Amino acid sequence: MVSEVGSTTGKRRAWRWIAAGLAALLLAGGGAAWYGGFFHAHHAGEEAAGEQYTCGMHPWIITDKPGDCPICGMKLTKIVKQPGASKAPPAAPRAATTQAKSEADDFFADVDKQAKGGAPPRGERKLLFYRNPMNAMVTSPTPAKDEMGMDYVPVYADEAVAPGAGSGAEGLATVRVAEDVLQRSGVQTAPAVRATADRTIRTVGIVVPDETRVRRVQTKVAGWIERLYVNFTGQYVTAGQPLAAIYSPELLSTQEEYLRAKKTAEQFMASPDPQVRSIGEDLVRSAHRRLELYDVPQSFIAALEKKGTPQKAVTLVAPFAGFVTVKGVSEGQKVEPGMELFTLADLSKVWIEASLYEYEAGAAAVGKQATLTLSQQPGLALTGKVTFVSPVLSPESRTLTVRFEFPNPGLVLKPQMYVDVSLALAASSGVVVPDAALMDTGLRTVVFVETAPGSFEPRVVVVGVRGNGVAEIISGLRAGELVAVKANFLLDSESRLRAAIERMTTGKDGAK
């Protein structure tokens, strides 16, 4: 928001700023030549007189004498004229610049009249002091120039904020703007309403196998692999499917012991003594249990009882269905007790491990529902839940590891694949405003409330849930009040300026 400019000196300062801004834009888009042409025409009489000098940083500064730039202090450089260049000044740039200056004068004239009922005649305004155009805290009792050659801006008594007309935001003051200036500045308002605000946390996770569905197949005896039924990593096996046939002298002797125990039990069964028959049953039960502890399948034990002869190799089977993620043996290889033969993983359900930042960690709780999406399958959305929240924060990344569990239909989720996970926060009902209305300084959050047509009061608010373009206001604002949602940074600049002027005129902070 443009401050009131109450004097011809203020207008000249504003015009200089506009000229500097236009020149910077023209330089960025190749317009330096345009501006150079205009000011070259402006100094046509000086060009006829002889050599000319200009500033490399401010090409509109042209003089017929060497020296320093009045803006940046750089040494002026001589203008080298191109052979055959026309000395006639271009008419179009001069006309356009004259029009721009006229429009700027009209605009600042409107700003001078933005007070209600119009500003009093210039002769009746009470001059307080002059301030630095770049720093309102630097003042002078008499006209002066800053280090860049810009004129100090006069401050009049009717420009200061009246005592008691401040705001609840320290360092800010209420801003009053005429309707036509308000429209040209682009300030827009929106009402604070009672609604529900929610927020969704989005993060990237990595697919890993469910550790509760991973099983290692190991041998508990020494022996040799006679035959492999699973020949490569990644092969899918079903529960009970043969994995490998192993020859072990220990397993062979255990089979023979079991068969002898069965024959002995059959002989004891003919005894009339119940205790003798019980001893035979205990021998069979003990030998059978020993085979089970060696992970000999029940189907193999049943075949052993049927045939009545020990088998050289014992076939090991898969404990459940899954994919072979590790194949640790080959045919003919000797194995030792505890050696890993295979690792099987059931991928019908998988884990997603993701990291949340510290300020998001409070949203993660075991059992909270989450949604998973895949970039390679835009239409797919899976629903899962949080199953684990790490109790320790990572000191390197300052993030918290959260684990989700998701179903894996069609095995679309592959281990080590990256996926997008969304975690919805609990919705909160209350006063809600567009997120664009908030001006967050880090220490506080301010909104500009339109208390009357053209009058904006800065107000500190406490913000709750923010997300989906809206923000919940816990305190500082009521439903139905209008807040600035566009160009509010202009209001903030004007508010700070007026508060600074008030402090200088009253000697105290106008906003408590």
C-alpha positions as CSV (number, residue, x, y, z in Angstrom):
1,M,0.0,0.0,0.0
2,V,1.4,3.3,-1.0
3,S,1.9,5.8,1.7
4,E,0.4,9.3,1.4
5,V,2.7,11.7,-0.3
6,G,2.1,15.2,0.8
7,S,4.4,17.4,-1.2
8,T,5.9,18.1,-4.6
9,T,9.2,16.7,-3.2
10,G,7.4,13.4,-2.4
11,K,6.1,13.2,-5.9
12,R,9.6,13.8,-7.4
13,R,10.9,11.0,-5.1
14,A,8.1,8.7,-6.2
15,W,8.7,9.5,-9.9
16,R,12.4,8.7,-9.4
17,W,11.5,5.3,-7.9
18,I,9.1,4.6,-10.8
19,A,11.7,5.5,-13.3
20,A,14.3,3.3,-11.6
21,G,11.9,0.4,-11.5
22,L,10.9,0.8,-15.2
23,A,14.5,1.0,-16.2
24,A,15.3,-2.2,-14.3
25,L,12.5,-4.1,-16.0
26,L,13.5,-2.8,-19.4
27,L,17.1,-3.8,-18.9
28,A,15.9,-7.4,-18.0
29,G,13.9,-7.7,-21.2
30,G,16.4,-5.9,-23.5
31,G,14.9,-2.5,-22.9
32,A,18.1,-0.7,-22.0
33,A,18.4,0.6,-25.6
34,W,14.9,2.0,-25.4
35,Y,15.7,4.0,-22.2
36,G,19.0,5.1,-23.6
37,G,17.3,6.4,-26.7
38,F,14.8,8.4,-24.6
39,F,17.4,10.1,-22.4
40,H,19.6,10.6,-25.4
41,A,16.8,12.5,-26.9
42,H,16.2,14.3,-23.7
43,H,19.7,15.6,-23.7
44,A,19.8,16.4,-27.5
45,G,21.2,19.8,-26.9
46,E,24.0,18.4,-24.8
47,E,24.8,15.9,-27.5
48,A,25.3,18.6,-30.1
49,A,27.6,20.4,-27.7
50,G,30.2,17.5,-27.6
51,E,31.1,14.4,-25.6
52,Q,28.6,12.7,-23.2
53,Y,29.1,10.4,-20.2
54,T,26.7,7.8,-18.6
55,C,26.6,5.4,-15.7
56,G,27.0,1.6,-16.5
57,M,24.5,0.7,-13.7
58,H,22.0,3.6,-14.4
59,P,22.1,4.3,-18.2
60,W,19.4,7.0,-17.9
61,I,22.0,9.2,-16.2
62,I,23.6,11.2,-19.0
63,T,25.8,14.3,-18.7
64,D,28.3,16.3,-20.9
65,K,30.9,16.3,-18.2
66,P,32.9,13.4,-16.6
67,G,32.3,12.6,-12.9
68,D,30.5,10.2,-10.6
69,C,27.0,8.7,-10.7
70,P,24.8,10.6,-8.3
71,I,23.0,7.4,-7.4
72,C,25.6,4.7,-6.9
73,G,28.8,6.8,-7.0
74,M,30.4,4.8,-9.9
75,K,32.6,6.7,-12.3
76,L,30.8,7.8,-15.4
77,T,32.0,6.3,-18.7
78,K,32.2,8.0,-22.1
79,I,29.4,7.2,-24.6
80,V,31.0,6.0,-27.9
81,K,28.8,7.0,-30.8
82,Q,28.2,4.5,-33.6
83,P,29.2,5.6,-37.1
84,G,26.2,6.7,-39.1
85,A,23.9,6.7,-36.1
86,S,20.9,9.0,-36.4
87,K,21.0,12.0,-34.2
88,A,17.2,12.4,-34.4
89,P,15.6,11.4,-31.1
90,P,13.0,8.6,-31.4
91,A,9.6,10.0,-30.9
92,A,7.7,7.0,-29.7
93,P,9.8,6.3,-26.5
94,R,9.6,10.0,-25.5
95,A,5.8,10.0,-25.9
96,A,5.4,6.8,-24.0
97,T,7.6,8.0,-21.2
98,T,5.8,11.3,-21.0
99,Q,2.5,9.4,-20.7
100,A,3.9,7.2,-18.0
101,K,5.1,10.2,-16.0
102,S,1.6,11.8,-16.4
103,E,-0.1,8.6,-15.1
104,A,2.3,8.4,-12.2
105,D,1.6,12.1,-11.2
106,D,-2.2,11.3,-11.4
107,F,-1.8,8.2,-9.2
108,F,0.2,10.0,-6.4
109,A,-2.3,12.9,-6.6
110,D,-5.0,10.4,-5.8
111,V,-3.0,9.0,-2.9
112,D,-2.7,12.5,-1.5
113,K,-6.5,12.7,-1.4
114,Q,-7.1,9.2,0.1
115,A,-8.1,10.6,3.6
116,K,-11.8,10.8,4.2
117,G,-13.3,13.9,2.9
118,G,-10.0,14.8,1.1
119,A,-6.8,16.1,2.5
120,P,-6.7,19.7,3.8
121,P,-5.0,22.3,1.6
122,R,-1.2,21.9,1.6
123,G,-0.7,25.2,3.2
124,E,-2.7,24.2,6.3
125,R,-0.9,20.9,6.9
126,K,1.5,20.8,9.8
127,L,4.9,19.6,8.9
128,L,6.5,17.4,11.6
129,F,9.8,16.3,10.2
130,Y,11.5,14.6,7.2
131,R,12.2,10.9,7.1
132,N,14.6,8.7,5.1
133,P,12.7,7.1,2.2
134,M,14.4,3.7,2.9
135,N,14.4,3.7,6.7
136,A,11.5,5.5,8.5
137,M,13.5,5.5,11.7
138,V,16.0,8.0,10.3
139,T,14.6,11.5,10.4
140,S,15.7,15.1,9.9
141,P,14.1,18.4,11.0
142,T,15.1,20.0,7.7
143,P,15.1,18.7,4.1
144,A,17.9,16.4,3.3
145,K,19.2,13.6,1.0
146,D,20.2,10.1,1.7
147,E,23.4,8.4,0.6
148,M,21.9,7.5,-2.8
149,G,20.8,11.1,-3.5
150,M,17.1,10.5,-2.8
151,D,15.1,13.3,-1.1
152,Y,13.9,12.8,2.4
153,V,10.0,12.5,2.6
154,P,8.1,15.1,4.6
155,V,5.8,13.7,7.3
156,Y,2.7,15.7,8.2
157,A,0.6,15.6,11.4
158,D,-2.4,14.2,9.6
159,E,-0.4,11.2,8.4
160,A,0.4,9.9,11.9
161,V,-1.9,7.4,13.5
162,A,-4.1,8.9,16.1
163,P,-3.4,7.8,19.7
164,G,-5.5,4.8,20.5
165,A,-6.0,3.8,16.9
166,G,-3.3,1.2,16.8
167,S,-3.9,-2.5,16.8
168,G,-3.3,-5.6,18.9
169,A,-0.2,-6.4,16.8
170,E,3.0,-4.8,18.2
171,G,4.9,-2.8,15.6
172,L,1.8,-2.6,13.3
173,A,-0.9,0.0,12.9
174,T,-4.3,0.2,11.4
175,V,-4.3,1.1,7.6
176,R,-7.0,3.3,6.0
177,V,-7.3,3.3,2.2
178,A,-9.7,5.0,-0.1
179,E,-11.9,2.7,-2.2
180,D,-10.4,3.6,-5.6
181,V,-6.8,3.1,-4.3
182,L,-7.9,-0.1,-2.7
183,Q,-9.2,-1.5,-6.0
184,R,-6.1,-0.5,-7.9
185,S,-3.8,-2.1,-5.4
186,G,-5.5,-5.5,-5.8
187,V,-6.4,-6.0,-2.2
188,Q,-9.2,-8.6,-1.8
189,T,-11.0,-9.9,1.2
190,A,-12.8,-13.1,2.3
191,P,-15.0,-13.8,5.3
192,A,-14.0,-16.0,8.2
193,V,-16.5,-18.9,8.4
194,R,-17.2,-21.8,10.7
195,A,-16.2,-24.9,8.9
196,T,-14.1,-28.1,9.3
197,A,-10.4,-27.9,8.6
198,D,-8.3,-31.1,8.0
199,R,-4.8,-31.8,6.9
200,T,-3.1,-34.7,5.1
201,I,0.5,-35.6,5.6
202,R,2.2,-37.0,2.5
203,T,5.4,-38.9,2.5
204,V,7.4,-41.3,0.4
205,G,7.9,-44.9,1.8
206,I,9.8,-48.0,0.7
207,V,8.3,-51.4,0.4
208,V,9.9,-54.1,2.6
209,P,8.8,-57.7,3.4
210,D,6.7,-58.3,6.5
211,E,9.2,-59.7,8.9
212,T,6.5,-61.8,10.6
213,R,6.0,-63.5,7.3
214,V,9.7,-64.4,6.6
215,R,11.0,-67.9,7.4
216,R,14.4,-69.5,7.1
217,V,14.8,-73.1,6.2
218,Q,17.9,-74.6,8.0
219,T,19.3,-78.0,8.7
220,K,19.7,-79.4,12.2
221,V,22.0,-82.2,11.2
222,A,25.1,-82.6,9.2
223,G,24.8,-84.1,5.7
224,W,24.9,-83.6,2.0
225,I,22.3,-82.2,-0.5
226,E,21.3,-85.1,-2.7
227,R,18.8,-83.1,-4.8
228,L,17.4,-79.6,-5.1
229,Y,13.7,-79.0,-6.0
230,V,14.1,-75.2,-5.9
231,N,16.8,-74.1,-8.3
232,F,16.7,-70.3,-8.4
233,T,16.1,-67.2,-6.2
234,G,12.6,-65.7,-6.7
235,Q,10.9,-69.0,-7.3
236,Y,7.4,-69.3,-5.7
237,V,6.7,-72.3,-3.6
238,T,3.5,-73.5,-1.9
239,A,3.1,-74.9,1.6
240,G,4.4,-78.5,1.8
241,Q,6.2,-78.3,-1.6
242,P,9.6,-80.2,-1.6
243,L,12.6,-78.0,-1.3
244,A,15.6,-80.4,-1.1
245,A,16.6,-84.0,-0.3
246,I,19.3,-84.3,2.3
247,Y,21.4,-87.4,3.2
248,S,22.5,-87.5,6.8
249,P,24.0,-90.5,8.7
250,E,22.3,-89.2,11.8
251,L,18.9,-89.1,10.1
252,L,19.4,-92.6,8.7
253,S,20.2,-94.0,12.2
254,T,17.2,-92.2,13.7
255,Q,15.0,-93.9,11.1
256,E,16.4,-97.3,11.9
257,E,15.8,-96.6,15.6
258,Y,12.2,-95.7,15.0
259,L,11.6,-98.9,13.0
260,R,13.2,-101.0,15.8
261,A,11.1,-99.2,18.4
262,K,7.9,-100.1,16.4
263,K,8.9,-103.8,16.2
264,T,9.7,-103.8,19.9
265,A,6.4,-102.2,20.7
266,E,4.5,-104.8,18.7
267,Q,6.2,-107.6,20.7
268,F,5.4,-105.8,24.0
269,M,1.8,-105.5,23.0
270,A,1.5,-109.3,23.3
271,S,2.5,-109.1,27.0
272,P,-0.4,-109.3,29.6
273,D,1.5,-106.8,31.7
274,P,0.2,-103.3,31.1
275,Q,3.4,-101.8,32.3
276,V,5.4,-103.7,29.6
277,R,3.0,-102.6,26.9
278,S,3.4,-99.0,28.1
279,I,7.2,-99.2,27.8
280,G,6.9,-100.3,24.1
281,E,4.6,-97.3,23.4
282,D,7.0,-94.9,25.1
283,L,9.9,-96.2,22.8
284,V,7.9,-95.6,19.7
285,R,6.7,-92.2,20.8
286,S,10.3,-91.1,21.7
287,A,11.7,-92.3,18.3
288,H,8.9,-90.5,16.5
289,R,9.5,-87.3,18.4
290,R,13.1,-87.4,17.6
291,L,12.3,-87.5,13.9
292,E,10.0,-84.5,14.3
293,L,12.7,-82.5,16.1
294,Y,14.9,-83.0,13.1
295,D,12.2,-81.4,10.9
296,V,11.4,-84.7,9.1
297,P,8.0,-84.1,7.5
298,Q,5.0,-86.1,8.7
299,S,4.5,-87.4,5.2
300,F,8.0,-88.9,5.2
301,I,7.4,-90.6,8.6
302,A,4.1,-92.1,7.3
303,A,5.9,-93.4,4.3
304,L,8.6,-94.8,6.5
305,E,6.1,-96.7,8.6
306,K,4.4,-98.1,5.5
307,K,7.5,-99.3,3.8
308,G,9.3,-100.5,6.9
309,T,12.7,-99.7,5.5
310,P,14.8,-96.5,6.2
311,Q,15.4,-94.0,3.3
312,K,18.8,-92.7,2.4
313,A,17.7,-89.1,1.8
314,V,15.1,-87.2,3.7
315,T,13.0,-84.6,1.7
316,L,12.6,-81.2,3.4
317,V,9.4,-79.2,2.5
318,A,8.3,-75.6,2.5
319,P,6.7,-74.5,5.9
320,F,4.4,-72.1,4.1
321,A,3.8,-70.5,0.7
322,G,6.1,-67.7,-0.4
323,F,8.9,-66.5,-2.6
324,V,12.5,-67.8,-2.3
325,T,14.5,-64.7,-1.4
326,V,17.7,-66.6,-0.5
327,K,19.0,-69.8,-1.9
328,G,22.1,-70.8,0.0
329,V,23.0,-74.3,-1.2
330,S,23.6,-76.3,-4.4
331,E,23.3,-80.0,-5.2
332,G,26.1,-82.1,-3.7
333,Q,27.0,-79.4,-1.2
334,K,27.8,-80.5,2.4
335,V,25.8,-78.8,5.0
336,E,26.2,-78.3,8.7
337,P,23.7,-77.8,11.6
338,G,22.3,-74.3,11.6
339,M,23.3,-73.6,8.0
340,E,20.8,-71.5,6.1
341,L,19.4,-73.4,3.1
342,F,16.6,-71.1,2.0
343,T,14.7,-68.0,3.0
344,L,11.0,-67.8,2.2
345,A,8.9,-64.6,2.2
346,D,5.2,-64.3,2.1
347,L,4.4,-61.1,0.2
348,S,0.6,-61.2,0.4
349,K,1.0,-58.4,3.0
350,V,4.0,-56.0,3.1
351,W,5.4,-53.2,5.2
352,I,5.9,-49.6,4.1
353,E,8.7,-47.8,6.0
354,A,8.5,-44.0,5.8
355,S,10.0,-41.0,7.6
356,L,8.1,-38.1,9.1
357,Y,9.6,-34.8,10.2
358,E,9.5,-33.7,13.8
359,Y,6.5,-31.4,13.4
360,E,4.6,-34.2,11.7
361,A,5.5,-36.9,14.3
362,G,2.4,-36.2,16.4
363,A,0.1,-37.3,13.6
364,A,1.5,-40.9,13.7
365,A,-0.3,-43.3,16.0
366,V,-0.6,-47.1,15.9
367,G,-3.8,-48.0,14.2
368,K,-4.3,-44.8,12.3
369,Q,-5.5,-45.3,8.8
370,A,-3.3,-44.5,5.8
371,T,-3.7,-44.5,2.0
372,L,-1.1,-45.7,-0.5
373,T,-0.8,-44.7,-4.2
374,L,1.6,-45.7,-7.0
375,S,2.9,-43.3,-9.6
376,Q,3.0,-46.2,-12.2
377,Q,-0.6,-47.1,-11.5
378,P,-2.5,-43.8,-11.1
379,G,-5.9,-45.4,-10.5
380,L,-4.8,-47.7,-7.7
381,A,-5.3,-46.8,-4.0
382,L,-4.7,-49.2,-1.2
383,T,-5.8,-48.7,2.4
384,G,-3.6,-49.8,5.3
385,K,-2.7,-48.7,8.9
386,V,0.2,-47.7,11.1
387,T,1.6,-50.7,12.9
388,F,4.7,-49.2,14.5
389,V,6.1,-45.8,15.4
390,S,9.8,-45.7,16.3
391,P,10.5,-44.4,19.8
392,V,13.8,-42.8,18.7
393,L,14.3,-39.9,16.4
394,S,17.1,-40.2,13.8
395,P,19.8,-37.8,14.9
396,E,21.1,-37.5,11.3
397,S,17.9,-36.7,9.4
398,R,15.8,-35.5,12.4
399,T,13.0,-37.7,11.2
400,L,10.9,-40.4,12.8
401,T,10.5,-43.8,11.2
402,V,6.9,-45.0,10.9
403,R,5.8,-48.5,9.6
404,F,2.6,-49.1,7.7
405,E,1.0,-52.5,6.9
406,F,-0.7,-52.8,3.5
407,P,-2.3,-55.7,1.6
408,N,-0.6,-56.7,-1.6
409,P,-3.2,-57.8,-4.1
410,G,-1.7,-59.2,-7.3
411,L,1.7,-58.6,-5.8
412,V,1.8,-55.0,-7.2
413,L,4.0,-53.9,-4.3
414,K,7.5,-55.1,-4.8
415,P,10.2,-55.0,-2.1
416,Q,12.4,-51.9,-2.4
417,M,9.8,-50.1,-4.5
418,Y,9.0,-46.4,-3.6
419,V,5.4,-45.5,-2.9
420,D,3.4,-42.4,-1.8
421,V,1.6,-42.6,1.5
422,S,-1.0,-40.2,2.8
423,L,-1.8,-39.9,6.5
424,A,-4.9,-37.9,7.3
425,L,-5.0,-35.9,10.6
426,A,-8.2,-35.6,12.7
427,A,-10.5,-32.9,11.3
428,S,-11.1,-29.9,13.5
429,S,-14.2,-27.6,13.4
430,G,-14.0,-23.9,14.1
431,V,-13.3,-20.5,12.5
432,V,-11.6,-21.1,9.2
433,V,-10.0,-18.6,6.8
434,P,-8.1,-19.0,3.5
435,D,-4.5,-19.9,4.1
436,A,-3.4,-16.8,2.0
437,A,-4.8,-14.5,4.7
438,L,-2.0,-15.5,7.1
439,M,1.3,-13.6,7.4
440,D,3.7,-15.8,9.4
441,T,6.7,-14.0,10.7
442,G,8.1,-17.0,12.6
443,L,7.2,-15.6,16.0
444,R,3.6,-14.7,15.4
445,T,0.9,-15.0,12.7
446,V,-1.0,-11.8,11.7
447,V,-4.1,-11.3,9.6
448,F,-5.5,-7.9,8.4
449,V,-9.2,-7.6,9.4
450,E,-11.4,-5.1,7.5
451,T,-13.2,-3.4,10.5
452,A,-14.7,-0.7,8.2
453,P,-14.7,0.0,4.5
454,G,-11.1,0.7,3.6
455,S,-9.9,0.3,7.2
456,F,-7.7,-2.8,7.9
457,E,-6.6,-3.7,11.4
458,P,-3.6,-6.0,11.9
459,R,-4.5,-8.8,14.4
460,V,-2.4,-11.5,15.9
461,V,-4.1,-14.9,15.7
462,V,-3.4,-18.4,17.0
463,V,-3.5,-21.0,14.1
464,G,-4.6,-24.6,14.5
465,V,-4.9,-27.1,11.7
466,R,-3.6,-25.9,8.3
467,G,-4.1,-27.8,5.1
468,N,-6.0,-28.0,1.8
469,G,-5.8,-24.2,1.3
470,V,-7.5,-23.2,4.6
471,A,-6.4,-22.6,8.2
472,E,-8.2,-23.0,11.5
473,I,-8.1,-19.9,13.8
474,I,-8.2,-20.9,17.4
475,S,-8.2,-17.3,18.8
476,G,-8.0,-13.7,17.6
477,L,-10.8,-13.8,15.0
478,R,-14.6,-14.3,14.9
479,A,-16.7,-15.9,12.2
480,G,-18.1,-13.3,9.8
481,E,-15.2,-10.9,9.9
482,L,-13.5,-10.0,6.6
483,V,-9.8,-10.7,6.2
484,A,-7.4,-9.6,3.4
485,V,-6.4,-12.5,1.2
486,K,-4.6,-10.8,-1.7
487,A,-2.0,-8.0,-1.7
488,N,-1.9,-8.2,2.1
489,F,1.9,-7.7,2.0
490,L,1.2,-4.2,0.8
491,L,-1.0,-3.7,3.9
492,D,1.8,-5.1,6.0
493,S,4.3,-2.6,4.6
494,E,2.0,0.4,5.0
495,S,1.1,-0.8,8.6
496,R,4.7,-1.0,9.6
497,L,5.4,2.4,8.2
498,R,2.5,4.0,10.0
499,A,3.5,2.4,13.2
500,A,7.0,3.7,12.9
501,I,5.7,7.2,12.2
502,E,3.5,7.0,15.3
503,R,6.4,6.0,17.5
504,M,8.4,8.9,16.3
505,T,5.6,11.4,16.7
506,T,4.2,10.1,20.1
507,G,7.5,8.8,21.5
508,K,6.0,5.4,22.4
509,D,4.7,2.3,20.8
510,G,1.2,2.8,19.4
511,A,0.4,-0.9,19.4
512,K,0.2,-2.6,22.7
